[in-house]
Amino acid sequence: MNDTVLSKSFLDAQRERLVALRKQLIGTADDAGNEEGLLQQTAGGEPQDSGDDAERFAQQDRDESILSHNEGRVAVVDRALEKLDEGTYGISDGNGEEISKARLEAIPETIYTLEEMEARERAERNAR
């Protein structure tokens, strides 16, 4: 399996990394949501000039983008954690091929081989 058999210590370390990453992503999403609430609150019923509105809308767009991105990543992190529980961590969800240990070390939440991920990203770009 993989470049070398994935040892229990490697899998345990990956689980710790994934749990920490999940916590970080949720924390960032919570921060963005709190900031959004603060922006709404400060805008209140007070008259705003167009500069204030533009800044607030730009911040809202950034916060929504962060939230959306993080929600997607949390789902992938959750899937990687499931794969650890199932004993399939390191095996692609797409084609069933082994994911290199180097890729798992670089991107612990990955559930696809590099080639597969590149093909998915190309297909997504072409669909736009």
C-alpha positions as MATLAB code, in Angstrom:
seq = 'MNDTVLSKSFLDAQRERLVALRKQLIGTADDAGNEEGLLQQTAGGEPQDSGDDAERFAQQDRDESILSHNEGRVAVVDRALEKLDEGTYGISDGNGEEISKARLEAIPETIYTLEEMEARERAERNAR';
ca = [
       0.000    0.000    0.000;
       1.300    3.455   -0.921;
       5.054    4.147   -1.132;
       5.432    2.152    2.062;
       2.811    0.621    4.272;
       1.118    3.347    6.280;
       2.136    2.696    9.854;
      -0.166    3.071   12.820;
       1.952    5.994   14.058;
       1.592    7.722   10.660;
      -2.174    7.165   10.660;
      -2.460    8.416   14.255;
      -0.456   11.532   13.370;
      -2.669   12.131   10.322;
      -5.788   11.814   12.489;
      -4.384   14.458   14.870;
      -3.604   16.755   11.949;
      -7.084   16.294   10.485;
      -8.821   16.964   13.797;
      -6.714   20.121   14.285;
      -7.431   21.262   10.712;
     -11.162   20.694   11.193;
     -11.110   22.737   14.390;
      -9.194   25.539   12.640;
     -11.589   25.614    9.661;
     -14.640   25.741   11.917;
     -13.009   28.460   14.033;
     -12.284   30.546   10.943;
     -15.867   30.095    9.757;
     -17.172   31.090   13.174;
     -14.950   34.183   13.146;
     -16.215   35.157    9.688;
     -19.808   34.664   10.834;
     -19.215   36.742   13.955;
     -17.612   39.476   11.873;
     -20.610   39.413    9.539;
     -22.927   39.864   12.524;
     -20.837   42.745   13.793;
     -20.928   44.429   10.375;
     -24.713   44.075   10.278;
     -25.013   45.422   13.807;
     -22.774   48.439   13.209;
     -24.631   49.283   10.007;
     -27.821   49.304   12.102;
     -30.258   52.044   11.242;
     -27.577   54.682   10.877;
     -27.199   56.479    7.594;
     -24.202   55.115    5.705;
     -22.264   56.804    2.966;
     -21.537   54.877   -0.218;
     -17.935   54.243    0.882;
     -19.122   52.563    4.066;
     -21.588   50.447    2.093;
     -18.967   49.438   -0.465;
     -16.550   48.420    2.271;
     -19.238   46.484    4.122;
     -20.363   44.672    0.958;
     -16.772   43.806    0.060;
     -16.234   42.377    3.553;
     -19.474   40.401    3.302;
     -18.316   38.928   -0.017;
     -14.968   37.929    1.525;
     -16.677   36.386    4.551;
     -19.128   34.439    2.378;
     -16.261   33.189    0.228;
     -14.327   32.022    3.306;
     -17.416   30.326    4.724;
     -18.168   28.520    1.472;
     -14.562   27.410    0.989;
     -14.256   26.209    4.580;
     -17.556   24.314    4.470;
     -16.254   22.381    1.472;
     -12.938   21.669    3.171;
     -14.625   20.543    6.401;
     -16.642   18.020    4.377;
     -13.443   16.649    2.819;
     -11.694   16.547    6.211;
     -14.694   14.656    7.611;
     -14.462   12.171    4.733;
     -10.726   11.656    5.376;
     -11.501   11.003    9.052;
     -14.183    8.493    7.990;
     -11.626    6.785    5.760;
      -9.277    6.483    8.734;
     -12.082    4.821   10.698;
     -12.937    2.524    7.753;
      -9.316    1.550    7.158;
      -9.373    3.018    3.629;
      -7.254    6.121    4.276;
      -4.727    6.428    1.470;
      -7.018    4.847   -1.118;
      -8.687    7.178   -3.624;
     -12.449    7.581   -3.359;
     -12.564    7.965   -7.136;
     -10.549    5.242   -8.819;
      -9.518    3.115   -5.836;
      -5.820    3.668   -6.485;
      -3.310    4.283   -3.737;
      -2.547    7.895   -2.820;
       1.156    8.518   -2.322;
       2.360    8.938    1.231;
       4.048   12.203    0.202;
       0.684   13.561   -0.982;
      -0.988   12.470    2.259;
       1.745   14.206    4.244;
       1.352   17.395    2.207;
      -2.463   17.367    2.147;
      -3.746   15.088    4.929;
      -7.376   15.573    3.896;
      -6.840   14.422    0.329;
      -9.140   11.657   -0.836;
      -7.959   11.563   -4.471;
      -4.676   10.895   -6.243;
      -2.899   13.917   -7.687;
      -3.757   12.906  -11.255;
      -7.406   12.437  -10.347;
      -7.602   15.794   -8.573;
      -6.012   17.574  -11.533;
      -8.526   15.930  -13.892;
     -11.418   16.951  -11.617;
     -10.175   20.554  -11.482;
      -9.787   20.662  -15.288;
     -13.310   19.321  -15.746;
     -14.660   21.889  -13.283;
     -12.892   24.761  -15.095;
     -14.200   23.540  -18.460;
     -17.745   23.318  -17.099;
     -17.776   27.021  -16.233;
];
